[in-house]
Amino acid sequence: MYSLAPFHIDLNALGEGENSFTYKINGDYFEAIKAPEIQRGELEVSLTVYRVDDVFELHFHIYGVICIPCDICLDDMDQPIDTTSKLVAKLDEDLSGDDDLVIIKDDEGILDISWYIYESIVLSIPIRHVHAPGKCNPVMIERLKGLSATRSSDGNSEKEIDPRWDALKKLKTKD
């Protein structure tokens, strides 16, 4: 069983100045946090924490490859990830803060970064993720072509256009 304990940082134990951490992330990590979108991957997280009194500035650099489904053929594909992000945390008794600052109670002092890392990875995935041209599953591509509706605007349509549309086109071209 994969332990998320290394992702729990004891802020009280960190010294002033710069503190560095490195994490290796694989499919066990994604399974342990019950990741809904990513099931596999090989990533490395470099974390630098700068401490000044009770304020902590965390700088993340996440890079590697994750495995996600292609939007076109639904086969798994490798998606490279290379992202940086920043998080600011503060030890304080008053838990009121804003969205840019994470407040940790003084007596606890533990910051769990496991979900923050996952969110950073997900946010770096392009909206449209597809295989390189020609790499999609050919069986699925043929199936999609067979199910696609024929468009009248592509010029290759053999179907006759409904005469009602012709009448509307005449209205469109009038000045």
Backbone as a chain_set.jsonl record, in Angstrom:
{"seq": "MYSLAPFHIDLNALGEGENSFTYKINGDYFEAIKAPEIQRGELEVSLTVYRVDDVFELHFHIYGVICIPCDICLDDMDQPIDTTSKLVAKLDEDLSGDDDLVIIKDDEGILDISWYIYESIVLSIPIRHVHAPGKCNPVMIERLKGLSATRSSDGNSEKEIDPRWDALKKLKTKD", "coords": {"N": [[0.837, -1.175, 0.0], [0.55, 2.162, -0.862], [1.966, 4.949, 0.713], [0.908, 8.117, 1.732], [2.173, 9.664, 3.527], [4.783, 10.912, 3.24], [4.073, 13.241, 1.914], [3.037, 14.91, 3.753], [3.928, 17.681, 5.253], [5.759, 18.8, 7.938], [5.554, 21.806, 9.066], [6.449, 23.204, 11.289], [8.829, 21.96, 11.891], [10.596, 22.719, 9.955], [13.524, 24.498, 9.015], [14.64, 27.959, 9.107], [14.807, 29.805, 6.046], [15.812, 28.164, 3.029], [14.394, 25.027, 2.132], [14.514, 21.83, 0.74], [12.774, 19.318, -1.182], [12.188, 16.154, -2.758], [10.061, 14.215, -4.736], [8.939, 11.118, -6.006], [6.491, 10.163, -8.262], [4.057, 7.779, -9.111], [1.849, 5.294, -10.573], [0.824, 4.158, -8.224], [0.623, 6.3, -6.456], [-1.443, 7.822, -7.679], [-3.505, 6.035, -7.377], [-3.671, 5.881, -4.592], [-4.567, 8.439, -3.831], [-6.983, 8.367, -4.939], [-7.439, 9.295, -7.597], [-9.475, 10.803, -9.978], [-9.113, 11.324, -12.742], [-6.595, 10.562, -13.72], [-4.734, 7.644, -14.008], [-2.267, 6.406, -14.279], [1.273, 7.071, -14.381], [4.553, 8.561, -14.541], [6.258, 10.633, -12.676], [8.186, 13.403, -11.44], [8.569, 15.396, -8.598], [9.828, 18.407, -7.653], [10.322, 20.215, -4.845], [10.639, 23.287, -3.285], [10.869, 24.926, -0.299], [10.546, 27.995, 1.161], [11.186, 29.517, 4.142], [10.176, 32.128, 6.222], [10.003, 33.345, 9.254], [6.801, 32.668, 10.309], [5.752, 32.22, 7.823], [5.457, 30.501, 4.789], [6.718, 29.816, 1.654], [6.015, 27.876, -0.991], [7.465, 26.32, -3.709], [6.791, 24.536, -6.539], [7.944, 22.185, -8.908], [6.923, 20.202, -11.375], [7.392, 17.398, -13.331], [7.371, 15.054, -16.048], [5.671, 12.135, -17.29], [2.289, 11.356, -17.943], [-0.397, 8.984, -18.23], [-3.187, 9.141, -20.177], [-6.55, 9.004, -21.567], [-6.996, 9.266, -25.113], [-8.726, 11.892, -26.726], [-9.98, 11.39, -29.14], [-9.764, 8.627, -30.1], [-9.898, 7.179, -27.766], [-7.964, 5.44, -26.812], [-5.183, 4.762, -24.608], [-2.76, 7.291, -24.052], [0.452, 8.858, -23.92], [1.089, 11.723, -22.079], [3.104, 14.429, -21.889], [4.233, 16.225, -19.016], [5.085, 19.286, -17.641], [5.352, 21.527, -15.348], [5.092, 24.419, -13.255], [4.379, 25.723, -10.023], [3.088, 27.718, -7.309], [2.648, 28.033, -3.819], [1.455, 29.571, -0.906], [1.807, 29.418, 2.535], [0.804, 29.78, 5.961], [1.519, 29.764, 9.414], [-0.798, 30.048, 11.925], [-3.166, 31.051, 14.437], [-5.604, 32.179, 13.882], [-7.896, 31.224, 11.63], [-9.005, 32.514, 9.491], [-8.619, 33.676, 6.231], [-7.414, 34.43, 2.937], [-7.99, 33.393, -0.521], [-5.502, 33.005, -1.644], [-3.776, 32.197, 0.25], [-2.826, 29.677, 2.461], [-3.887, 28.735, 5.571], [-2.511, 27.328, 8.405], [-3.07, 25.739, 11.463], [-1.284, 26.687, 14.367], [-0.691, 24.782, 16.405], [-0.995, 22.355, 15.072], [0.461, 22.339, 12.522], [0.949, 20.799, 10.228], [1.134, 20.362, 6.784], [-0.588, 19.08, 4.129], [0.359, 18.181, 1.034], [-0.375, 16.48, -0.988], [-2.825, 16.408, -2.492], [-2.764, 18.941, -3.634], [-0.576, 18.719, -5.366], [-1.612, 16.837, -7.164], [-3.765, 18.344, -8.264], [-2.303, 20.353, -9.538], [-1.056, 18.881, -11.531], [-3.284, 17.973, -13.037], [-4.32, 20.432, -13.902], [-2.385, 21.148, -15.702], [-2.771, 19.587, -17.899], [-3.511, 19.614, -21.318], [-6.51, 21.077, -22.746], [-7.543, 19.778, -24.962], [-6.546, 16.641, -25.695], [-4.833, 14.61, -27.73], [-3.645, 11.883, -29.772], [-0.603, 11.991, -31.727], [-0.763, 12.953, -35.207], [-1.955, 10.289, -37.157], [-1.439, 8.329, -35.276], [-3.59, 7.462, -33.809], [-5.962, 4.903, -32.879], [-6.617, 2.865, -35.564], [-8.909, 1.31, -36.106], [-10.894, 2.444, -34.513], [-10.949, 5.008, -35.629], [-11.94, 4.496, -38.214], [-14.436, 3.559, -37.522], [-15.535, 5.857, -36.362], [-15.596, 7.521, -38.611], [-17.531, 6.209, -40.109], [-19.769, 6.67, -38.558], [-20.07, 9.38, -38.558], [-21.898, 12.288, -39.395], [-22.84, 13.255, -42.658], [-21.682, 16.183, -44.08], [-23.072, 19.02, -45.601], [-21.554, 21.122, -46.4], [-19.02, 20.315, -47.061], [-18.474, 19.785, -49.722], [-18.179, 17.301, -50.88], [-20.482, 15.973, -50.668], [-23.042, 13.857, -51.674], [-25.696, 13.994, -51.419], [-28.73, 15.665, -52.139], [-29.457, 19.084, -51.583], [-31.929, 20.305, -49.42], [-34.632, 22.062, -50.828], [-35.746, 24.169, -49.372], [-33.658, 25.261, -47.945], [-32.187, 26.404, -49.969], [-33.844, 28.566, -50.642], [-33.551, 30.084, -48.325], [-30.844, 30.692, -48.477], [-30.855, 32.469, -50.584], [-32.027, 34.695, -49.401], [-30.039, 35.358, -47.645], [-27.984, 36.304, -49.249], [-28.948, 38.67, -50.26], [-28.669, 42.197, -50.466]], "CA": [[0.0, 0.0, 0.0], [1.313, 3.398, -1.026], [1.75, 5.869, 1.827], [0.953, 9.545, 1.419], [2.82, 10.338, 4.656], [5.853, 11.844, 2.845], [3.482, 14.47, 1.399], [2.607, 15.697, 4.909], [5.112, 18.44, 5.661], [5.688, 19.412, 9.276], [6.075, 23.16, 8.887], [7.157, 23.61, 12.515], [10.15, 21.339, 11.921], [11.454, 23.285, 8.916], [14.395, 25.587, 9.437], [14.535, 29.231, 8.366], [15.479, 29.803, 4.754], [15.418, 27.224, 1.976], [14.31, 23.595, 2.408], [14.2, 21.168, -0.538], [12.225, 17.966, -1.148], [11.967, 15.538, -4.063], [9.11, 13.112, -4.669], [8.675, 10.332, -7.215], [5.071, 9.84, -8.325], [3.719, 6.759, -10.111], [0.457, 4.861, -10.531], [0.417, 3.906, -6.839], [0.228, 7.602, -5.906], [-2.762, 8.183, -8.212], [-4.473, 5.118, -6.764], [-3.792, 6.208, -3.17], [-5.388, 9.642, -3.634], [-8.248, 8.121, -5.656], [-7.467, 10.273, -8.689], [-10.544, 10.481, -10.919], [-8.79, 11.512, -14.147], [-5.302, 9.98, -14.089], [-4.529, 6.364, -13.338], [-0.859, 6.004, -14.331], [2.229, 8.097, -14.764], [5.871, 8.588, -13.908], [6.558, 12.047, -12.517], [9.048, 13.809, -10.341], [8.19, 16.687, -8.025], [10.87, 19.11, -6.904], [9.668, 21.205, -3.991], [11.502, 24.15, -2.488], [10.089, 25.675, 0.678], [11.259, 29.111, 1.758], [10.529, 29.894, 5.395], [10.515, 33.381, 6.891], [9.162, 33.334, 10.455], [5.707, 31.697, 10.2], [5.241, 32.245, 6.45], [6.136, 29.508, 3.96], [6.465, 29.93, 0.216], [6.338, 26.576, -1.583], [7.623, 26.355, -5.165], [6.716, 23.187, -7.085], [8.249, 21.914, -10.321], [6.445, 18.839, -11.624], [7.691, 17.02, -14.709], [7.314, 13.626, -16.338], [4.671, 11.692, -18.262], [1.115, 10.666, -17.423], [-1.144, 8.214, -19.221], [-4.579, 9.554, -20.195], [-7.197, 8.567, -22.811], [-7.058, 10.185, -26.253], [-10.083, 12.41, -26.919], [-10.565, 10.909, -30.391], [-9.912, 7.166, -30.207], [-10.052, 6.675, -26.397], [-6.822, 4.626, -26.398], [-4.27, 5.469, -23.715], [-1.664, 8.023, -24.681], [1.364, 9.518, -22.992], [1.01, 13.183, -22.105], [4.189, 15.017, -21.097], [3.862, 17.252, -18.042], [6.178, 20.114, -17.126], [4.633, 22.675, -14.8], [5.552, 25.001, -11.995], [3.312, 26.402, -9.284], [3.513, 28.303, -6.04], [1.664, 28.02, -2.752], [1.917, 30.28, 0.291], [1.152, 28.931, 3.754], [1.167, 30.534, 7.161], [1.116, 29.207, 10.707], [-1.552, 31.084, 12.627], [-4.324, 30.559, 15.175], [-6.784, 32.718, 13.203], [-8.024, 30.465, 10.389], [-9.568, 33.312, 8.401], [-7.598, 34.103, 5.282], [-7.953, 34.584, 1.594], [-7.792, 32.224, -1.386], [-4.104, 32.88, -2.045], [-2.984, 31.856, 1.423], [-3.307, 28.537, 3.235], [-3.618, 28.943, 6.996], [-2.343, 26.087, 9.169], [-3.08, 26.016, 12.907], [0.04, 26.616, 14.991], [-0.486, 23.553, 17.172], [-0.904, 21.206, 14.16], [1.672, 22.578, 11.739], [1.142, 19.824, 9.152], [0.552, 20.741, 5.497], [-0.701, 17.94, 3.215], [0.483, 18.691, -0.33], [-0.661, 15.409, -1.954], [-3.905, 16.794, -3.413], [-2.301, 20.125, -4.368], [0.257, 18.216, -6.461], [-2.52, 16.245, -8.158], [-4.468, 19.428, -8.95], [-1.342, 21.014, -10.429], [-0.872, 17.998, -12.686], [-4.512, 18.004, -13.831], [-4.439, 21.745, -14.533], [-1.397, 21.288, -16.779], [-3.187, 18.769, -19.044], [-4.201, 20.441, -22.312], [-7.947, 20.845, -22.843], [-7.702, 18.737, -25.979], [-5.366, 15.777, -25.704], [-4.987, 13.597, -28.774], [-2.42, 11.301, -30.308], [-0.008, 12.663, -32.885], [-1.46, 12.523, -36.425], [-1.654, 8.934, -37.617], [-1.165, 7.418, -34.155], [-4.832, 6.995, -33.199], [-6.401, 3.541, -33.18], [-7.24, 2.915, -36.89], [-10.232, 0.702, -36.062], [-11.791, 3.448, -33.957], [-11.056, 6.101, -36.595], [-12.859, 4.029, -39.263], [-15.773, 3.502, -36.911], [-15.989, 7.236, -36.235], [-15.923, 8.015, -39.955], [-18.792, 5.594, -40.504], [-20.863, 7.223, -37.762], [-20.139, 10.829, -38.731], [-22.939, 12.805, -40.286], [-22.293, 13.87, -43.854], [-21.923, 17.616, -44.053], [-23.364, 19.574, -46.918], [-20.601, 22.174, -46.731], [-17.694, 19.806, -47.394], [-18.323, 19.699, -51.158], [-18.165, 15.915, -51.34], [-21.777, 15.399, -50.356], [-23.809, 13.422, -52.837], [-27.105, 14.225, -51.141], [-29.269, 16.919, -52.637], [-29.814, 20.013, -50.509], [-33.357, 20.592, -49.305], [-34.916, 23.33, -51.522], [-36.042, 25.235, -48.417], [-32.386, 25.891, -47.599], [-31.835, 27.265, -51.102], [-34.596, 29.808, -50.51], [-32.949, 30.847, -47.242], [-29.556, 31.187, -48.964], [-31.13, 33.649, -51.41], [-32.237, 35.796, -48.477], [-28.762, 35.664, -47.021], [-27.133, 37.03, -50.18], [-29.543, 39.956, -50.619], [-28.058, 43.346, -49.764]], "C": [[0.881, 1.238, 0.0], [0.966, 4.358, 0.113], [1.874, 7.315, 1.349], [1.635, 10.348, 2.533], [3.965, 11.261, 4.234], [5.333, 13.185, 2.311], [2.906, 15.349, 2.514], [3.848, 16.394, 5.468], [4.858, 19.079, 7.018], [6.358, 20.782, 9.187], [6.855, 23.64, 10.11], [8.582, 23.078, 12.542], [11.107, 21.923, 10.883], [12.283, 24.433, 9.473], [14.146, 26.841, 8.623], [15.29, 29.097, 7.05], [14.93, 28.727, 3.83], [15.471, 25.771, 2.44], [13.865, 22.912, 1.106], [13.726, 19.738, -0.324], [12.089, 17.467, -2.588], [11.061, 14.332, -3.862], [9.031, 12.433, -6.029], [7.214, 9.916, -7.168], [4.857, 8.809, -9.423], [2.249, 6.374, -9.949], [-0.047, 4.593, -9.124], [-0.043, 5.194, -6.153], [-1.185, 7.954, -6.361], [-3.857, 7.281, -7.639], [-4.717, 5.497, -5.3], [-4.648, 7.456, -2.935], [-6.726, 9.536, -4.36], [-8.459, 9.157, -6.756], [-8.524, 9.9, -9.716], [-10.125, 10.521, -12.386], [-7.519, 10.807, -14.604], [-5.118, 8.681, -13.315], [-3.052, 5.959, -13.278], [0.01, 7.192, -14.719], [3.537, 7.917, -14.032], [6.297, 10.051, -13.866], [7.534, 12.263, -11.372], [8.615, 15.204, -9.902], [9.386, 17.22, -7.251], [10.179, 20.235, -6.145], [10.724, 21.97, -3.21], [10.607, 24.992, -1.592], [10.995, 26.748, 1.284], [10.487, 29.537, 2.998], [11.09, 31.211, 5.898], [9.514, 33.508, 8.031], [8.079, 32.259, 10.319], [5.056, 31.692, 8.824], [6.118, 31.324, 5.6], [5.733, 29.701, 2.502], [6.96, 28.629, -0.419], [6.358, 26.713, -3.099], [7.725, 24.909, -5.671], [7.18, 23.185, -8.539], [7.926, 20.436, -10.53], [6.704, 18.509, -13.089], [7.709, 15.502, -14.84], [6.236, 13.342, -17.358], [3.518, 11.025, -17.516], [0.422, 9.945, -18.565], [-2.623, 8.581, -19.086], [-5.221, 9.089, -21.499], [-7.187, 9.675, -23.863], [-8.51, 10.618, -26.438], [-10.755, 11.855, -28.176], [-10.816, 9.406, -30.355], [-10.073, 6.465, -28.86], [-8.978, 5.684, -25.963], [-5.939, 5.444, -25.468], [-3.167, 6.14, -24.522], [-0.799, 8.656, -23.603], [1.272, 11.015, -23.181], [2.158, 13.731, -21.262], [3.659, 16.136, -20.202], [5.134, 17.973, -17.617], [5.539, 21.409, -16.642], [5.3, 23.154, -13.52], [4.359, 25.685, -11.328], [3.867, 26.871, -7.943], [2.345, 28.279, -5.065], [2.264, 28.746, -1.55], [1.103, 29.782, 1.475], [1.655, 29.739, 4.945], [0.686, 29.78, 8.389], [0.436, 30.316, 11.49], [-2.695, 30.419, 13.386], [-5.625, 30.997, 14.512], [-6.884, 32.055, 11.829], [-8.652, 31.264, 9.254], [-8.418, 33.803, 7.522], [-8.233, 34.311, 3.931], [-7.594, 33.364, 0.756], [-6.337, 31.991, -1.76], [-3.199, 32.403, -0.909], [-3.631, 30.689, 2.161], [-2.898, 28.769, 4.68], [-3.591, 27.578, 7.686], [-2.31, 26.464, 10.65], [-1.685, 25.784, 13.486], [0.302, 25.269, 15.652], [-0.412, 22.313, 16.277], [0.364, 21.308, 13.325], [1.924, 21.635, 10.588], [0.406, 20.293, 7.899], [0.582, 19.521, 4.574], [-0.696, 18.471, 1.784], [0.09, 17.654, -1.382], [-1.748, 15.81, -2.944], [-3.513, 18.034, -4.22], [-1.433, 19.709, -5.56], [-0.624, 17.633, -7.559], [-3.248, 17.333, -8.946], [-3.548, 20.165, -9.913], [-1.111, 20.19, -11.69], [-2.091, 18.081, -13.603], [-4.652, 19.342, -14.557], [-3.435, 21.948, -15.665], [-1.722, 20.417, -17.997], [-3.892, 19.675, -20.046], [-5.684, 20.092, -22.378], [-8.226, 19.73, -23.84], [-6.425, 17.918, -26.004], [-5.621, 14.614, -26.653], [-3.617, 13.068, -29.178], [-1.855, 12.188, -31.415], [-0.729, 12.157, -34.138], [-0.983, 11.144, -36.898], [-1.423, 7.916, -36.523], [-2.426, 6.896, -33.473], [-5.16, 5.581, -33.66], [-7.147, 3.547, -34.527], [-8.646, 2.308, -36.924], [-11.25, 1.724, -35.554], [-11.989, 4.604, -34.942], [-12.023, 5.716, -37.719], [-14.287, 3.987, -38.739], [-16.363, 4.911, -36.78], [-16.374, 7.824, -37.593], [-17.262, 7.465, -40.421], [-19.987, 6.186, -39.778], [-21.031, 8.735, -37.926], [-21.254, 11.21, -39.682], [-22.261, 13.445, -41.49], [-22.661, 15.342, -43.836], [-22.145, 18.121, -45.465], [-22.319, 20.595, -47.337], [-19.238, 21.637, -47.149], [-17.476, 19.598, -48.887], [-18.344, 18.292, -51.709], [-19.511, 15.234, -51.128], [-22.519, 15.054, -51.635], [-25.298, 13.638, -52.618], [-27.515, 15.585, -51.685], [-29.686, 17.783, -51.452], [-31.308, 20.282, -50.575], [-33.644, 21.964, -49.93], [-35.259, 24.484, -50.57], [-34.768, 25.982, -48.012], [-31.93, 26.807, -48.73], [-32.555, 28.606, -51.003], [-34.017, 30.69, -49.409], [-31.593, 31.424, -47.67], [-29.746, 32.426, -49.815], [-31.355, 34.877, -50.522], [-30.914, 36.294, -47.862], [-27.909, 36.54, -47.94], [-27.702, 38.371, -50.612], [-28.899, 41.07, -49.799], [-29.033, 44.41, -49.462]], "O": [[1.837, 1.339, 0.769], [-0.208, 4.549, 0.432], [2.823, 7.679, 0.654], [1.667, 11.577, 2.481], [4.11, 12.328, 4.831], [6.083, 14.161, 2.263], [2.351, 16.414, 2.242], [4.707, 15.759, 6.081], [3.878, 19.797, 7.217], [7.583, 20.889, 9.229], [7.814, 24.4, 9.976], [9.456, 23.689, 13.158], [12.306, 21.649, 10.928], [11.813, 25.228, 10.286], [13.513, 26.79, 7.569], [16.281, 28.373, 6.954], [13.738, 28.421, 3.847], [16.445, 25.334, 3.054], [12.935, 23.38, 0.45], [14.192, 19.035, 0.573], [11.899, 18.255, -3.514], [11.26, 13.532, -2.947], [9.053, 13.091, -7.069], [6.746, 9.383, -6.163], [5.396, 8.935, -10.522], [1.497, 7.062, -9.258], [-1.233, 4.783, -8.853], [-0.987, 5.178, -5.363], [-2.028, 8.335, -5.55], [-4.992, 7.716, -7.443], [-5.852, 5.437, -4.826], [-5.378, 7.524, -1.946], [-7.504, 10.489, -4.394], [-9.504, 9.804, -6.837], [-8.484, 8.803, -10.273], [-10.72, 9.821, -13.205], [-7.393, 10.487, -15.786], [-5.327, 8.638, -12.103], [-2.63, 5.262, -12.355], [-0.456, 8.173, -15.299], [3.615, 7.208, -13.028], [6.651, 10.635, -14.89], [7.684, 11.432, -10.476], [8.334, 16.073, -10.727], [9.889, 16.582, -6.327], [9.533, 21.097, -6.74], [11.588, 21.382, -2.56], [9.703, 25.681, -2.065], [12.054, 26.455, 1.838], [9.304, 29.871, 2.93], [12.304, 31.395, 5.993], [8.328, 33.748, 7.806], [8.394, 31.073, 10.225], [3.932, 31.214, 8.671], [7.346, 31.361, 5.677], [4.548, 29.742, 2.172], [8.152, 28.319, -0.392], [5.385, 27.167, -3.701], [8.624, 24.163, -5.282], [6.842, 24.087, -9.306], [8.556, 19.55, -9.952], [6.288, 19.247, -13.982], [8.014, 14.773, -13.896], [5.917, 14.19, -18.191], [3.727, 10.241, -16.59], [0.636, 10.267, -19.734], [-3.236, 8.37, -18.04], [-4.503, 8.804, -22.456], [-7.348, 10.855, -23.549], [-9.422, 9.8, -26.319], [-11.983, 11.854, -28.264], [-11.945, 8.957, -30.555], [-10.359, 5.268, -28.824], [-9.06, 5.137, -24.864], [-5.941, 6.674, -25.526], [-2.71, 5.618, -25.538], [-1.273, 8.952, -22.506], [1.363, 11.519, -24.301], [2.186, 13.522, -20.05], [2.761, 16.888, -20.582], [6.134, 17.342, -17.276], [5.224, 22.287, -17.445], [5.97, 22.401, -12.814], [3.446, 26.163, -12.002], [4.952, 26.476, -7.514], [1.195, 28.482, -5.452], [3.435, 28.558, -1.22], [-0.126, 29.731, 1.427], [2.754, 30.294, 4.94], [-0.414, 29.226, 8.403], [1.007, 31.386, 11.698], [-3.14, 29.335, 13.009], [-6.627, 30.285, 14.566], [-6.047, 32.3, 10.96], [-8.817, 30.734, 8.155], [-7.393, 34.277, 8.012], [-9.456, 34.361, 3.807], [-6.975, 32.42, 1.248], [-5.975, 30.883, -2.156], [-1.995, 32.229, -1.097], [-4.827, 30.708, 2.449], [-1.722, 28.973, 4.982], [-4.524, 26.784, 7.563], [-1.607, 27.395, 11.044], [-1.003, 24.82, 13.141], [1.372, 24.683, 15.488], [0.177, 21.31, 16.679], [1.242, 20.45, 13.417], [3.012, 21.655, 10.012], [-0.789, 20.585, 7.942], [1.652, 18.991, 4.274], [-1.643, 19.138, 1.368], [0.214, 17.933, -2.574], [-1.595, 15.565, -4.141], [-3.902, 18.155, -5.382], [-1.548, 20.285, -6.642], [-0.412, 17.9, -8.741], [-3.337, 17.251, -10.171], [-3.979, 20.561, -10.996], [-0.985, 20.738, -12.785], [-1.945, 18.241, -14.815], [-5.065, 19.371, -15.716], [-3.62, 22.832, -16.501], [-1.033, 20.494, -19.014], [-4.785, 20.432, -19.665], [-6.074, 18.958, -22.102], [-9.046, 18.847, -23.587], [-5.349, 18.438, -26.3], [-6.482, 13.765, -26.425], [-2.586, 13.706, -28.96], [-2.56, 13.032, -31.967], [-1.254, 11.043, -34.133], [0.213, 10.881, -37.018], [-1.227, 6.737, -36.819], [-2.349, 5.986, -32.647], [-4.689, 5.129, -34.704], [-8.204, 4.17, -34.63], [-9.487, 2.758, -37.702], [-12.342, 1.848, -36.108], [-13.1, 5.12, -35.067], [-12.843, 6.537, -38.129], [-15.229, 4.343, -39.447], [-17.544, 5.125, -37.054], [-17.368, 8.542, -37.702], [-18.04, 8.175, -41.058], [-21.095, 6.205, -40.314], [-22.029, 9.301, -37.479], [-21.509, 10.514, -40.665], [-21.228, 14.101, -41.353], [-23.815, 15.702, -43.604], [-21.476, 17.691, -46.405], [-22.209, 20.904, -48.523], [-18.375, 22.415, -47.554], [-16.361, 19.258, -49.285], [-18.513, 18.114, -52.915], [-19.651, 14.039, -51.387], [-22.609, 15.863, -52.558], [-26.084, 13.477, -53.552], [-26.729, 16.532, -51.685], [-30.199, 17.284, -50.451], [-31.874, 20.463, -51.653], [-32.967, 22.937, -49.597], [-35.08, 25.649, -50.926], [-34.799, 27.188, -47.767], [-31.353, 27.865, -48.48], [-31.961, 29.656, -51.247], [-33.995, 31.913, -49.544], [-31.238, 32.53, -47.263], [-28.916, 33.334, -49.79], [-30.917, 35.977, -50.861], [-30.727, 37.484, -47.607], [-27.19, 37.42, -47.465], [-27.006, 39.144, -51.27], [-28.623, 40.912, -48.61], [-28.671, 45.432, -48.879]]}, "num_chains": 1, "name": "protein.A"}
